[in-house]
Amino acid sequence: MIRFILILLGVSIGLVIAEITYHFMRSSQPMFQVWPRNTTWHLTPDSNILTGIYGLSEFRSNSVGIRGDEMSVTDDLRMLAVGGSTTECFYLDQEEAWPQRVQQILNENGTYGHVWVGNIGRSATDVPVHYVQLKYLLPQIDKIDLIVFLVGVNDMTAFLRHKPPYKSISPYDPAIENRLLYKAFSSVEFLRPWCQKTGFWQIAKGLKHNIYFPLLGINEIEDPSGFIIRNRREKRMRAREFLDSLPSAQTSLDDYRYGIQQCIQLVRAYGAEMIFMTQPTIWSDSMNKTLNKFLWFGWTYDCKNQEYCSYYSTKAIAQAMASYNAILLATCKDMGVPCLDLANLLPKDTTIFFDDMHFNENGSQQVAIHLADFIKDSLMIKSAVKKSNCHTVKLINCEQYVVNN
């Protein structure tokens, strides 16, 4: 009996030491991870559904949970791309997503030394989530020089899905911050149950994902080919009606403006530069039947639990998106922040998009080209006045430069 107790005691002490060692080793790892660290997902996009995307795709995260290459001490310019699924570029291969393409273009240019671009876009996230994401992510990673935002469409679609009248939810109230954290990150250490923080849980999780799933041929990605998009297109084609008129969006637009202002203030306090981009979409006042078949957005609040429900017409959602883009341009102008009016630079067709607003391979390339050119202009302007201790920005909707001494 004594021998059994001693063995049990020894095993217990060993487990405690192992757990302490595990947590000591993890103490230097990021608490907030946009994606699981050092993860590679393989996707098989169906080009019959995702027009303009060809071949297999790979989605990789680095050691801090950001989609992109590893950061290096040799980086001369570090950028973060912030946004929803149009930044995430989930179905595009790692090298074809526009943040990675911007990195390639700027590095080929050679003007700025070695450029690193990290992609922290996450599907279905809006400006309040972007704010929380940056609030907690920026302090735990090395210095970021430039943050690029592609935003607006998820804020707009959230308004469309809200039962009228739209009511502000005060997204910057700390009381609901935890809910936003779950949207902003795939892993938030302090929010997990204690059992999931143990080393044994993490080891078991690693064995499941890296050994068990591959052995059984299980793909962790719920929809690696895009079939869910085909299903949602079919649901839209069965719509009960298409609505041309929108409810009042003023409260939502005010929330959007406030959210942009909060993000600007946060980035300025951190000490980075920033560029915003308006959201391009395929929507227009009048769309032919061919393009209509690619759409699946625009559903109303009654679509959550109903198979046959109402959708907003392309005319209505095009007008709504234009309103949010206009708020972004005006807010950036008021606060002296550069904004690339990307929405007015890209054609509204399947050479750019595979659905309502998501970029195909060529679309992503065009975004990268326009952004890289805009960055070159902005950085050249700043470089020219750096010695005079000025901060200079070029506004997309102005003909002159705005200089703040």
C-alpha positions as CSV (number, residue, x, y, z in Angstrom):
1,M,0.0,0.0,0.0
2,I,2.8,2.4,0.9
3,R,4.6,1.5,-2.3
4,F,1.4,2.3,-4.3
5,I,1.1,5.7,-2.5
6,L,4.7,6.6,-3.2
7,I,4.3,5.7,-6.9
8,L,1.1,7.8,-7.1
9,L,2.9,10.6,-5.3
10,G,5.8,10.4,-7.7
11,V,3.6,10.4,-10.7
12,S,1.6,13.4,-9.4
13,I,4.8,15.4,-8.7
14,G,6.0,14.5,-12.2
15,L,2.8,15.7,-13.8
16,V,2.9,19.0,-11.8
17,I,6.5,19.6,-12.8
18,A,5.6,18.8,-16.5
19,E,2.7,21.2,-16.3
20,I,4.8,24.0,-14.8
21,T,7.5,23.4,-17.4
22,Y,4.9,23.5,-20.2
23,H,3.4,26.9,-19.0
24,F,6.9,28.3,-18.5
25,M,7.7,27.4,-22.1
26,R,4.4,28.9,-23.3
27,S,4.9,32.2,-21.4
28,S,6.6,33.7,-24.4
29,Q,3.9,32.7,-26.8
30,P,1.1,35.2,-27.9
31,M,-2.0,35.3,-25.8
32,F,-4.1,36.4,-28.7
33,Q,-4.0,34.4,-31.9
34,V,-5.9,35.4,-35.1
35,W,-5.3,31.9,-36.4
36,P,-3.9,28.8,-34.7
37,R,-0.1,29.1,-34.7
38,N,2.0,27.4,-37.4
39,T,-1.1,26.0,-39.1
40,T,-1.4,24.9,-42.8
41,W,-4.8,24.3,-44.4
42,H,-5.2,22.8,-47.8
43,L,-8.2,23.8,-49.9
44,T,-9.7,22.6,-53.1
45,P,-11.7,25.5,-54.5
46,D,-14.2,24.5,-57.2
47,S,-13.7,26.9,-60.1
48,N,-17.2,26.2,-61.3
49,I,-18.4,27.9,-58.1
50,L,-15.5,30.3,-57.3
51,T,-15.0,31.8,-60.8
52,G,-11.5,32.9,-61.5
53,I,-9.8,30.7,-58.8
54,Y,-7.8,27.7,-60.2
55,G,-6.0,24.8,-58.7
56,L,-5.3,24.0,-55.1
57,S,-4.9,26.6,-52.4
58,E,-2.9,26.7,-49.2
59,F,-3.7,28.8,-46.1
60,R,-0.7,29.2,-43.7
61,S,-0.3,31.0,-40.4
62,N,3.1,31.8,-38.8
63,S,4.4,31.4,-35.3
64,V,2.3,34.2,-33.9
65,G,-1.0,33.1,-35.6
66,I,-1.0,35.7,-38.5
67,R,-1.4,34.6,-42.1
68,G,1.9,35.5,-43.7
69,D,5.6,34.9,-43.5
70,E,7.6,34.9,-40.3
71,M,8.6,38.4,-39.1
72,S,12.4,39.0,-39.2
73,V,14.8,41.4,-37.6
74,T,15.8,42.4,-41.2
75,D,12.3,43.8,-41.9
76,D,12.5,47.5,-42.9
77,L,8.8,48.0,-43.3
78,R,6.1,46.0,-41.5
79,M,2.4,46.2,-42.5
80,L,-0.8,44.6,-41.2
81,A,-3.8,44.1,-43.4
82,V,-7.1,44.4,-41.5
83,G,-10.6,43.5,-42.6
84,G,-13.2,40.8,-43.1
85,S,-13.3,38.0,-45.6
86,T,-12.3,40.3,-48.5
87,T,-9.0,40.8,-46.7
88,E,-8.8,37.2,-45.4
89,C,-9.0,35.8,-49.0
90,F,-9.7,32.4,-47.6
91,Y,-10.0,30.5,-50.9
92,L,-7.0,32.1,-52.5
93,D,-3.6,30.5,-52.2
94,Q,-1.2,32.1,-49.8
95,E,0.8,33.7,-52.6
96,E,-2.4,35.0,-54.3
97,A,-4.1,36.8,-51.4
98,W,-3.7,40.6,-52.0
99,P,-1.7,41.3,-48.7
100,Q,0.9,38.8,-49.8
101,R,0.9,40.2,-53.3
102,V,1.5,43.7,-52.0
103,Q,4.5,42.3,-50.1
104,Q,5.8,40.8,-53.3
105,I,5.3,43.9,-55.3
106,L,7.0,46.2,-52.8
107,N,9.9,43.9,-52.3
108,E,10.4,43.6,-56.0
109,N,10.4,47.4,-56.1
110,G,13.2,47.5,-53.6
111,T,12.6,51.1,-52.5
112,Y,11.7,50.3,-48.9
113,G,14.2,47.5,-48.1
114,H,12.7,44.3,-46.9
115,V,8.9,44.5,-46.5
116,W,6.7,42.2,-44.4
117,V,2.9,42.1,-44.7
118,G,0.8,40.2,-42.2
119,N,-2.9,39.4,-43.0
120,I,-5.2,39.4,-39.9
121,G,-8.5,39.5,-41.9
122,R,-11.3,37.3,-40.5
123,S,-14.6,36.4,-42.1
124,A,-17.7,38.2,-40.9
125,T,-15.9,40.8,-38.8
126,D,-16.8,44.4,-38.7
127,V,-15.2,47.6,-37.5
128,P,-15.9,47.1,-33.8
129,V,-14.2,43.7,-34.0
130,H,-11.3,45.2,-35.9
131,Y,-10.9,47.8,-33.1
132,V,-10.8,45.0,-30.4
133,Q,-8.5,42.9,-32.6
134,L,-5.9,45.7,-32.9
135,K,-6.3,46.8,-29.3
136,Y,-5.1,43.4,-28.0
137,L,-2.9,42.2,-30.9
138,L,-0.7,45.2,-31.4
139,P,0.9,45.2,-27.9
140,Q,2.0,41.6,-28.2
141,I,3.8,41.8,-31.6
142,D,6.9,43.7,-32.7
143,K,6.5,47.2,-34.1
144,I,4.1,47.6,-37.0
145,D,4.8,50.6,-39.3
146,L,1.7,50.7,-41.5
147,I,-1.8,49.3,-41.0
148,V,-4.1,48.9,-44.1
149,F,-7.9,48.7,-43.6
150,L,-10.3,47.2,-46.1
151,V,-13.7,47.7,-44.3
152,G,-17.3,48.5,-44.6
153,V,-19.2,45.6,-46.2
154,N,-19.8,43.6,-43.0
155,D,-20.9,46.8,-41.1
156,M,-23.4,47.4,-44.0
157,T,-24.7,43.8,-44.2
158,A,-25.1,43.7,-40.4
159,F,-27.4,46.7,-40.8
160,L,-29.4,44.9,-43.6
161,R,-29.9,41.8,-41.3
162,H,-31.1,43.9,-38.4
163,K,-34.8,44.0,-37.8
164,P,-35.9,47.7,-38.3
165,P,-35.5,50.1,-36.7
166,Y,-31.8,49.6,-36.3
167,K,-30.6,50.2,-32.7
168,S,-27.0,51.0,-31.7
169,I,-25.4,48.3,-29.6
170,S,-22.6,50.4,-28.2
171,P,-19.9,48.1,-29.4
172,Y,-17.1,49.8,-27.5
173,D,-18.7,49.2,-24.2
174,P,-16.2,47.0,-22.2
175,A,-19.2,44.9,-21.0
176,I,-19.4,43.2,-24.5
177,E,-15.7,43.1,-25.3
178,N,-15.4,39.4,-24.5
179,R,-18.0,38.6,-27.2
180,L,-16.0,40.6,-29.7
181,L,-12.8,38.9,-28.7
182,Y,-14.2,35.6,-29.7
183,K,-14.9,37.0,-33.2
184,A,-11.5,38.7,-33.4
185,F,-9.3,35.7,-32.5
186,S,-9.3,32.0,-32.9
187,S,-7.6,31.6,-29.5
188,V,-8.0,33.8,-26.5
189,E,-6.0,32.3,-23.6
190,F,-7.7,33.9,-20.6
191,L,-11.2,33.2,-21.9
192,R,-10.7,29.4,-22.2
193,P,-11.8,27.0,-19.4
194,W,-9.0,26.0,-17.1
195,C,-8.9,22.4,-18.4
196,Q,-8.2,23.7,-21.9
197,K,-5.2,25.6,-20.6
198,T,-3.4,22.5,-19.4
199,G,-0.4,21.1,-21.2
200,F,-2.1,17.7,-21.5
201,W,-5.1,19.2,-23.2
202,Q,-2.9,21.0,-25.7
203,I,-0.8,17.9,-26.4
204,A,-3.9,15.8,-27.0
205,K,-5.3,18.6,-29.3
206,G,-2.0,18.6,-31.2
207,L,-2.1,14.8,-31.7
208,K,-5.7,15.0,-32.9
209,H,-5.0,17.7,-35.5
210,N,-1.5,16.6,-36.7
211,I,-1.8,12.8,-36.5
212,Y,-5.4,11.5,-36.0
213,F,-7.1,13.7,-38.6
214,P,-4.5,13.1,-41.3
215,L,-4.5,9.4,-40.8
216,L,-8.3,9.3,-41.2
217,G,-8.2,11.7,-44.1
218,I,-10.3,14.3,-42.3
219,N,-10.2,17.8,-43.6
220,E,-10.5,20.4,-40.7
221,I,-11.9,23.0,-43.1
222,E,-15.7,22.8,-43.1
223,D,-16.0,23.8,-46.8
224,P,-12.7,23.6,-48.6
225,S,-14.3,23.8,-52.1
226,G,-17.0,26.6,-51.7
227,F,-20.1,24.4,-51.8
228,I,-21.8,26.5,-49.1
229,I,-21.7,29.5,-51.5
230,R,-23.5,27.5,-54.2
231,N,-26.2,26.6,-51.7
232,R,-26.6,30.2,-50.6
233,R,-26.9,31.4,-54.2
234,E,-29.7,28.9,-54.7
235,K,-31.5,30.2,-51.6
236,R,-31.3,33.7,-52.9
237,M,-32.8,32.6,-56.2
238,R,-35.8,31.2,-54.3
239,A,-36.3,34.6,-52.5
240,R,-39.9,35.5,-51.7
241,E,-39.3,39.1,-52.9
242,F,-36.6,41.6,-53.6
243,L,-36.9,45.0,-51.8
244,D,-35.8,48.2,-53.5
245,S,-36.2,50.5,-50.5
246,L,-34.0,50.5,-47.4
247,P,-34.9,51.4,-43.8
248,S,-33.2,54.4,-42.3
249,A,-29.5,53.7,-42.0
250,Q,-28.5,56.9,-40.1
251,T,-27.9,55.2,-36.7
252,S,-25.8,52.5,-38.3
253,L,-23.8,55.0,-40.4
254,D,-23.2,57.0,-37.2
255,D,-21.9,53.9,-35.5
256,Y,-19.7,53.2,-38.5
257,R,-18.2,56.7,-38.5
258,Y,-17.5,56.4,-34.8
259,G,-15.9,53.0,-35.2
260,I,-13.6,54.4,-37.9
261,Q,-12.7,57.3,-35.6
262,Q,-11.9,54.9,-32.8
263,C,-9.6,52.8,-35.0
264,I,-7.8,55.9,-36.2
265,Q,-7.2,57.1,-32.6
266,L,-6.0,53.6,-31.6
267,V,-3.5,53.4,-34.4
268,R,-2.2,56.9,-33.8
269,A,-1.7,56.2,-30.1
270,Y,0.2,53.0,-31.1
271,G,2.4,55.1,-33.4
272,A,1.8,53.5,-36.8
273,E,0.7,55.0,-40.1
274,M,-2.5,53.8,-41.7
275,I,-4.4,53.7,-45.0
276,F,-8.1,52.9,-45.4
277,M,-9.7,51.5,-48.6
278,T,-13.3,51.7,-49.6
279,Q,-15.0,48.3,-50.2
280,P,-15.5,47.3,-53.9
281,T,-18.4,45.1,-54.8
282,I,-20.1,43.7,-57.9
283,W,-23.4,45.3,-57.1
284,S,-25.0,48.0,-59.3
285,D,-28.4,49.6,-59.9
286,S,-29.1,47.2,-62.7
287,M,-27.4,43.8,-63.1
288,N,-28.0,41.3,-65.9
289,K,-29.2,37.7,-65.2
290,T,-25.7,36.3,-65.7
291,L,-24.1,38.3,-62.9
292,N,-27.2,37.8,-60.7
293,K,-26.4,34.1,-60.6
294,F,-23.2,34.8,-58.7
295,L,-24.9,36.7,-55.8
296,W,-25.9,35.4,-52.4
297,F,-25.8,38.5,-50.1
298,G,-28.6,40.9,-49.3
299,W,-30.8,38.8,-47.0
300,T,-33.0,40.4,-44.4
301,Y,-33.7,39.6,-40.8
302,D,-36.4,37.1,-41.6
303,C,-34.0,34.8,-43.4
304,K,-32.5,33.4,-40.3
305,N,-35.2,30.7,-39.7
306,Q,-37.0,30.7,-43.1
307,E,-36.2,28.9,-46.3
308,Y,-38.2,31.4,-48.4
309,C,-37.5,35.0,-47.3
310,S,-37.0,38.5,-48.5
311,Y,-33.8,39.9,-49.9
312,Y,-32.8,43.4,-50.8
313,S,-32.3,44.1,-54.5
314,T,-28.9,44.8,-56.0
315,K,-30.0,48.4,-56.5
316,A,-30.7,48.8,-52.7
317,I,-27.5,47.1,-51.5
318,A,-25.4,49.0,-54.0
319,Q,-26.9,52.3,-52.6
320,A,-26.3,51.1,-49.1
321,M,-22.6,50.2,-49.8
322,A,-22.1,53.6,-51.5
323,S,-23.3,55.3,-48.3
324,Y,-20.8,53.4,-46.1
325,N,-18.0,54.1,-48.5
326,A,-18.9,57.8,-48.5
327,I,-18.8,57.9,-44.7
328,L,-15.3,56.3,-44.8
329,L,-14.0,58.8,-47.3
330,A,-15.5,61.7,-45.4
331,T,-14.2,60.5,-42.0
332,C,-10.7,60.0,-43.4
333,K,-10.7,63.4,-44.9
334,D,-11.8,65.0,-41.7
335,M,-9.1,63.2,-39.7
336,G,-6.3,63.6,-42.2
337,V,-5.9,59.9,-43.0
338,P,-5.2,58.7,-46.5
339,C,-8.0,56.7,-48.1
340,L,-7.8,54.7,-51.4
341,D,-11.2,54.8,-53.1
342,L,-10.7,51.2,-54.3
343,A,-14.5,50.8,-55.0
344,N,-14.2,53.3,-57.9
345,L,-11.1,51.7,-59.4
346,L,-12.3,48.1,-60.1
347,P,-14.7,46.9,-62.7
348,K,-17.9,45.3,-61.4
349,D,-17.7,41.9,-63.1
350,T,-16.3,38.4,-62.8
351,T,-12.9,39.4,-63.9
352,I,-12.5,40.7,-60.3
353,F,-15.1,38.9,-58.2
354,F,-16.3,35.3,-57.8
355,D,-19.4,36.5,-56.0
356,D,-20.8,39.7,-54.4
357,M,-17.5,41.1,-53.2
358,H,-14.9,38.4,-52.8
359,F,-11.8,38.7,-55.1
360,N,-10.7,36.0,-57.5
361,E,-7.0,35.6,-58.5
362,N,-7.1,38.5,-60.9
363,G,-9.1,40.7,-58.6
364,S,-6.7,40.2,-55.7
365,Q,-3.8,41.1,-58.1
366,Q,-5.6,44.3,-59.1
367,V,-6.2,45.3,-55.4
368,A,-2.5,44.7,-54.7
369,I,-1.3,46.8,-57.7
370,H,-3.5,49.7,-56.8
371,L,-2.6,49.6,-53.1
372,A,1.1,49.2,-53.8
373,D,1.0,52.3,-56.1
374,F,-0.8,54.2,-53.4
375,I,1.7,53.2,-50.7
376,K,4.6,54.2,-52.9
377,D,3.0,57.7,-53.4
378,S,2.2,58.1,-49.7
379,L,5.6,56.9,-48.4
380,M,7.5,59.0,-51.0
381,I,5.5,62.1,-49.8
382,K,6.4,61.4,-46.1
383,S,10.0,60.7,-46.9
384,A,10.3,64.0,-48.7
385,V,9.3,66.0,-45.6
386,K,10.7,63.7,-42.9
387,K,13.6,66.0,-42.1
388,S,11.2,69.0,-41.5
389,N,9.4,67.0,-38.9
390,C,6.0,67.2,-40.7
391,H,3.4,64.5,-41.1
392,T,2.0,64.6,-44.7
393,V,-0.8,62.6,-46.2
394,K,-2.4,62.5,-49.6
395,L,-6.2,62.3,-49.6
396,I,-7.8,60.3,-52.4
397,N,-10.6,62.8,-52.8
398,C,-8.5,65.9,-52.7
399,E,-6.3,67.5,-55.4
400,Q,-3.8,68.9,-52.9
401,Y,-1.8,67.5,-50.1
402,V,-2.8,68.1,-46.5
403,V,0.1,68.9,-44.2
404,N,-0.2,68.9,-40.4
405,N,2.8,70.5,-38.7
